[in-house]
Amino acid sequence: MDLERISSDMKKYIVNRKILLPLMCLLLFLNSCVSSIFEYTGEYPELFTVAVSSILGARGYESVGRTYDPARIEVLEEDDFGRVLFSYWENTIESHITGYSYIIMQKTNGGYVYYYPYYNFIFRDFPDNDIELFKSTNSWNQEMSDDSAFEGVKISRNKETGPIPWSHLFDTYYKIFPYSKLERRHVATTVEFLRADSYGRTIYFTSGFKDDGTEIYIAILFKSDHGFDIESGVLEITDPSNYQTELRLFMEANGWNTPP
């Protein structure tokens, strides 16, 4: 028996295993966070940016199995002052609360896109009179408001991952769902960044299960220093198709866009 050859083979196996295992874990993690590396290749990056920074859980792509395609965006109407009404649709196998929606962009300027916060989108199954009310709420065909009334986000073809480290996001998830048995790589598939305010506060979306097995959708608000308060920083979405007002009240209660 060639003990020297066997010993050499064993060393190679151990070294390769040490290299391959972390690499496999990294690939699994990157796959779970595909929305952060998926590049939108369509013709409307400004509308893409509005959608993924407005709708909780929006990922910016469609997925069936391991195939990823850009979310579907269609311009429906433009008013006399440059506002754009468009439809947005993404269909993914993961749990999320996005679907077919109408969204209004106010304008673009200097590489940024501007829109009214909270009420710049509505979900599917809306009657015609709701669409007219929606357009009126977004000042359709009226003189453009001062920029201070808008939310401004830098135009990008990639959905932002947000500034909170993943280790902190995982710890926060397990505080909200202390009974969860999900591994971190699976938790990563449920967490999506929404946007940040001018002072560093951030909003994230996630979903999980109560101890009775009921799935719930959650908005999480982190403070400017990345701090998290489980008493005031968590919002359970009661109606996934109509949460705009409760999200606004939640963000305002946490001082959104006010000095810390």
N, C-alpha and C positions, 0 to 999 in steps of 0.2 A: 504493500500500500504506500502510495506517494504522499506521506504526511506533509511534506513541505508544500506540494502543489495544493493539497486540500486546505492547508492553513492560509495560503495566498488567496484561494478562491473565497474562503470565508471572510477574509478582510475586505475583499472587493464587494462582497454581498452586503457587509455591514456598512461600508462607506456609501454604496449606492442607495441603500435603504435610508440612510441619514439624509441623503440629498433628495431622494424621490418623495419621501413622505411629506416634508415641508412644501415641496413643489406641488404635489397633488392637492394639499390643503389650500395653497395659494390659488390654484386654478379653480377649485370649487368656490372659493370666496369671491374671486373675480367674476365667475359665472353668475353668482347670486346677486352681484352688484352691477349687472350688465347695463342698467340705465345710466350709470355714471360714465361708462365708456362708449355707449352707443352714440353714434353720430347721426344726427338727422340730415338726410341728403336731399330732402324735398326743396321746393322753390320758395317756401315761406318761413325762413328761420325766425323772423320777428314774431310771427303768429305762433310758431312752436314755443318760443320763449314765454309768451303771454300765457299759453295753456299750461305749461308745466310749472309755472310759478303762481298759478291761480287756483288750480284744482287739487285738493288733497289726494295724494296717492297717485297722481299722474306720473307715468314713467317715460312717456315720449316715444314708445314703440309698441308694436304688436308682436305677440309671440305665440307660436303653435309648435310645441315640442322644442327643438333647438333652433328653429328658424325665427329670425328677428327682422321685422319690416318697419319702416317709418309709420308713425301714427298718421291717420288720414285727415287731411286738412283741406277744406274747400271754402273759398271766398264766396259769400252769398250776396253781399251788398256793400256799397260804399256810400257815405253821405257826402254832402257838399263841402265838408270841412276836413275830409281825409280819414274819418273814422272808418273802421272795417268791421263788418259783422261776418263771422265765419263759423263753420261747424268743425268740431273736433271729435275724433273717435279713435280709441285704442282698445284693443281686445287682447288681454293676456290671460294666461292660465293661473296666475297667482291671484290671491284674494285682494281686491281693491274696490274702491267705490266710484271709480270713473266709468264713463260710458259715453254715449252720444250726447253732445252738449253744443249749445250756441254760446259764443264768446264775442265780446266787443273790445277791440283795441282802439284807444283814443288817437295815438300818433306815434311816430318814431322821430328821433332827433339825436344826432351825435353818437350813434351806435347804441342808443338805448331805446327801449320800447316803454310806452306809458299807457296806463289803464286805471280805471277806478278800482279801488280795492273792494273786496267782499262781494259786490253785486255786478261784476262784469261778466258773469256766466250764469246759465240756467241749464238744467239737465233735460233729457228727452221727455216725451209725452206732455208737451206744453201746448195749450190751445193758442190760436192766433192772437187773441186779445192779450194773453200773457206775453207774447213776443213784442207786441206794440208797447206794453207797459215796460218791458225790459229795455227796449230801445229808448224810451222816454227817460228812464232812470239813468241811462248812460248818456243823456244830453244829445241824443241823435238829432242831427241837422240844426244844432244850436252853435252859437259862437263858442270857440274853444275856451275851456276854463284855464285858470292859472295853474302852472305845473304843481303847485303845492297841494292841489286836490288829487293828484295822481300818485300811483305807485310807479316807480321807475326801476327797470331791471335791464342790465346789460344784455344785448342780443347775443345769443350763443346757439350753436348747433348741438351742444352737449348739455344735458341736464346737470346742474350743479349738484355736488355731493354734500355741500354744506361744511361749516367749519368745525363741527363737534367731532372729536375723535371717535372712531368706531368702538374702542374699549369703553368709552363713556356712554355711548348709545346702548351698548349691550347691557351695561350695569343698570341703566335707567329702565330698559325694557323689563329686566327681571325684578326690579322694584315694583313696577306697575303690575306685572304678572308673576308674582312670586311662586306660583304653583306650576308655571310653565316648564315642560320638559324638553322644549325645543333646543337644539344645539345652536350655537352662534351662527353657523353658516346658514341655517334655516331662518333664524331671526332676521338676518341681513336681507332676506327676500321680502320682508314685510315692512321695512323702514325706508321711508322716502322723505328727502328734504323738500320743503316748500319754498320758503324765502326768508330773508333777514331784513330787519329794519335798519334805520340809519345809525342806531346805537349798538348794534351787535346782537340784539335779541334774535332768536331763530325759532321757526316753526317746523316741526317734523310730523309726519303721519306714520302710524303703524296700526296693526290689527293683532288681535289675540283672542284667547278663549277664557271665559270665566270658569270657575271651578265646576259649574253645572254643564259645561260644554257649549254654552252660548257664545257665538262669535261677536265681538264688538270692535268698533273702529274708534281710534284714539288720535287726537291732536295733542302734541307735546310742545310746550313752550320752554325754551332755555333762556336764562337771563344773559345780560351782556358779558358776564364773566364765565359763562357756560354753566352757571349754577342751575340746579333744578329743584323745585319745590313740589313734592308729590301732592300737597294739599291744594295748591293754586295753579300748578303748571300742567294739569291734565284735564282734557275735555273729552268726554265720551260723546260721540256723534249719535244723536237720537234718531235722526232721519237722514240716511245717506243721500237722498235725492233733494234735500232742502235744508242745508245746514248753514247757509250763508250768515244769517243773523246771529245764531248762537256762536259761530266762529268769531264774528266781529266783536260781540260782547266779551267773549273770552280773552281776545287779544287786547281789547281796550282795558279790561280789568287788570291786565298784567303790564300796563303802561306802554303798549306798543307805540313806537315812534315818538316817545317822549324822553327827555333826558333821564338817565338813571338816578 
